[in-house]
C-alpha cells in the first residue's frame, strides 16, 4: 500500500502563554498543502522481524526507532496485533522546515496500519494515538484546515480557504531549533483573534496576521527576513514563515513557475502550486 503524506503551513501563529510544564500554548491555523512524501507499507515474510524501515532522499540523524513512522508502528503494536511489515519512506518535504513532514508521515502511517490490519479505529481514536507522537500529528488524521490551540493538539474546523490562489514555498539552507525560535518570544494573547483575521479577505492579512517566531528568527538570521520581503516584492498578497521555520510561503493571485522562483531564490528549496 502506498500513500502520500502532505505538508502543512501555518496561517498565523500566536504564542499565547507559557505553561507550567515548560511548553507554550499557541493559536494557529494549520492548512494542508500538496507537497508530498511517499510512504509505502507492505506485508513482510513470516520469518522477518516485526518491521523493517528504510528512508530515502534524506538523512535521519538517529536510530530508526526514533523515527516517527517507526514510533507510529510501535504505538499501535502496543495495543493491537499488527502484521509484520516493510516500511519505505521517500522524503520530498524538507525537514526542519516548519512544514510538519515528520508528523504527516507518522499520521499517515497510523491510518495505513489501521487499514492494513483492519483495526477499525475511528478518526478520534487515531487522533489520540497521533497526539502522543507529536503536537501537530493529530492534524494530519483528518487533514483539513483547522484552528489549533493548546500546544497545537486541540483542533477545531475552520472555513478558511485559499482556493483560487497560488502558493510559493521557499526554504533556505538554514536550520532553526525550536529552542532558538522561542528565545525572544514574549507570550501574549493577540490583540485581534486569529479566527477573526482568517475570515477577512487574504489581501487584508498583511499587517494583521503574524507569526510570533519571526522576531527571534529574523534577529539571528537576517537572510530569512529578506526572503519574506522578496516574496512581497514579487507580488505576494500575504507572506509568512511557517511554524518555527525556516520555510517561507507567499500567497499570490497570479501563477509563478518554479523556474522563476528558483531564479529568484538560488540554492534554496522552491515549490509552487495552485491552492484547491
N, C-alpha and C positions, 0 to 999 in steps of 0.2 A: 504494500500500500504506500502510495506517495501523496504527500500534501505539501502545501506551500505557505509556511508561516510568514506573515507580513509584518512590516514595521508599523510604528505609530509616531505621530508628532504630538507635542503639547501645545494646544492653543491657549496661551497664557499659563502662568504658573505663579501662584502667590504662596509664600512661606508664611503661614498664619501664626504659628506659635511653637515653642519648644515644649516637648512633652517631658514628663518626669522620667521616662525611660531613656532619655537622651535623643530619641528620634524627634522629627518635626511633623506637625500637622500641615497639610498642604491643601490648596484648592487648585485644580487644573481641569482641563478638558482633554481627554485622550481622543485622538482622531486617527482611525486606521488609514494607512496609505498602501498602495500596491507594489511596494518594494519588497521582494520576497526572497527567502531562503528556500532550500529544497530539503525536505525530510522524508526519508524512506525507512519504513519498518517492515521487515519480512520475517516469516517463521524460520526458526533455526532447526538444525538436526537435533534429535533427541539426546545424542551424546555431547552436544555443545554445552557451553556454560549458559547460565540463565540469560545473559545478554552479551553482545559484543557491540562496541561503539567506535565508529570512525568519523572523523571530521575532515572536510576538505576546504581548500581555498582560504584557510585562516589558521592561525596558531593559537592553541589554548594553553595558557600558562598555568599548568597544574595537572593533576591526575584526572583520568576520565571520570572517576567517582565524584569529582567536584563540578562537572558539567551539569547544567540544569536539566538537560534532556535525560541524563542518567538518573539524576535525582527524581525526576518525574516517574521514571520506571520504578524506582525503589519505593517511592512513597505509596504508589498503588499496590506494589507487590507485598507491602507490609500488611495490607488489609484484604487483598483479593488474590486469587490464583491466576497468574499470568502465564502465557506460553513463553517458551524460550524464543528470543528474537535477535536478529541482527539489525542494528540501527546505523544508518548512514546520514550524515548531515553535511550539506553543501552550503557554505556561507556566502551570501551576497550582501546582506545587511551589514554595514560596518559595525565593528564592536567598539564599545566605549564611546558611543556617539549620541546617547540620549534618545535612541530610536526604539529601545525595547526589544532588540533582536533576540537576545538570550531568553527573555521572558516569553516571547512569542513561540520560540522553538519548544520550550517546556510545556506551554499551554496546549499547543497543537499535538505534542506527544501524548499528553493526557487524553485528549479527545480521540486520537488514533487508537491508543491502547484500550480505551473504553469500547471502541467499536470492534477491534480485533478480538478481544476477549469476551465480547458480548456481556459486559458487566451491567449494562442498563442504568448507568449513573446519570442523574439529571444534570442540567446546567448548574443548578445551585450546588449540587454535591461536587461537581468538577471545580467550581469556583472556590469552594472551601479547600480542596487539595491545592489548587493553584496559589491561593493566598499564602499557604505555608511555604511555598517555594520562593516567593518574592513579592514585593509590594504591588507591582503592576502586572503580575502574571494573570490575575483573575480577569483583567480587562479583555484578554485575548480569547477567553472562552466564548463569549457572545460576539466579540469583535465588531461592535458597533459604537458610534460616538457616545461617549459617556462623560458625565461630570463626576470627578473623583475627589473625595475628601479623605480625612484620616491621613495615613501615610501613602495614600494612593490606592487603597484597598477597598474603600467604601464607594460603590458605584451607583449612579442613577442615570437613566436615559436622558439624552438632551437632543432637541430638534436641530441642533447646529449642523449646517450643511455647507460644503464648499463646492457643490455640484455646479459645473459650468466654468469653474476657474481652472487655472493651470498652476501646478506646483513645481517649484525648482528646489532641489536639495543640494547643499554643498557641505562637505566635511573636510576641513584641513587636517594635516598630519600633526594634530595636537591632542595629547591625552590630558583629560581633566578628571581628577579624582573627585569623588563625592565630598570628601573632607575639604578639599580645596574650594569646591563650589560653595559650600556653606560658610566659608571662612569670614566673609564680610557681610553676610546676610543678617539683617536685623528683623526678626519676625514681627509681623504686624498684620492685622486684618486690613484688607484692601478698602480704600475709600468707596469704590463702586464695586459691587459684587460681580464676579466673573460671569455668573449666569446671566446678568443683565447685559453686560458688554457683548456677550456672544449672540444676543438677539438683534444687535444692531447690524446694519449692512457692513460687509467686510471692509469697505472703503473707510469706515469710521473707526476701525480698530486701532489704527496707528495713533499713539499718544494716549490711548485709553487702556488697551490690553498690554500686559507686560509679563516678562519672565524675571522674577526676583534674582535669579542666579547670574544674570548678565553683569551686574555691577562688579561682583568679585572676579568673574572670569575676564571681563574687559580690562580690569586693573592689572591683572597678571599677564594677560595675553592680548595686547592691543590689536594684533592681527585679526582677532575674532570680530572686534567692532568694525574693522574695515570691511570684512565680508558682509556684515549686515547692512552697512551704509551703501555698499556697492549694489546689493540687491535692490535697495530703494532707488538708487541712481538708474538702474536698468528698467525701472517701471513697476516694481512690486507695489501693490496696494497695502500689503502688510508683510513684515518680515520679522523673524524672531529666532532665537536659539531654541532648540528642542530639549526639554528636560534639563539636566545639568551639563549638557554639552557633550561633544563640541560641534555637532552638526547645526546648520542653519537652514531655514527654509524661507522661501519667498512665494507669496501668493500673487499670481498675475492674472490680468484679464486676457492677455494675449499669449500665444504659444511661443516658446523658445525651444530651439533644437539643442540636443545635448552637446553637439559640436560647438555651438555658440557659447554655451555655458562653460565648457571645458576651456575654450579660448580665453574667457573672462577670468577663470579661476584655474590657472595652470598648476598641474601637480596635485590637484585636490580631487577627491571623490565627488562626482557630479551625477545627478539623476533628475529626470524630468518626467512628468506625467500629467494627463488631464484628470481632474477630480470628477468622480462619479457621484 
